[in-house]
Amino acid sequence: MVSSSRRKVGDALEEWLTRIEHSIKPSMMQNWRDYAAYYVLPYIGQRDVQDINGAVCDAPIHQAARRRTSQSQAGKEADDAPGSCKTAYP
């Protein structure tokens, strides 16, 4: 029987990136590290690897989509306001 591990996603990701670093271009490695730092680590970096499933991975994507939708809607409302450029000059 395999014992359960309390390994964190951030630790596992760092180990994997270090392991593959020699096999990819430095610019790609930097892109992946930047991506991980911005999109992965803030959301699930401190979570246990064994607790990660599809729903956990999807949550930040859905949150970002909701933010984009609300920002887009706020921009549209501003464009439709009386006196705005889009209203004055359609």
Secondary structure, DSSP 8 states (H G I E B T S, - for coil): -------BHHHHHHHHHHHHGGGS-HHHHHHHHHHIIIIIHHHHTTSBGGG--HHHHHHHHHHHHHHHHHHHHHHHHHHTSTT-HHHH--
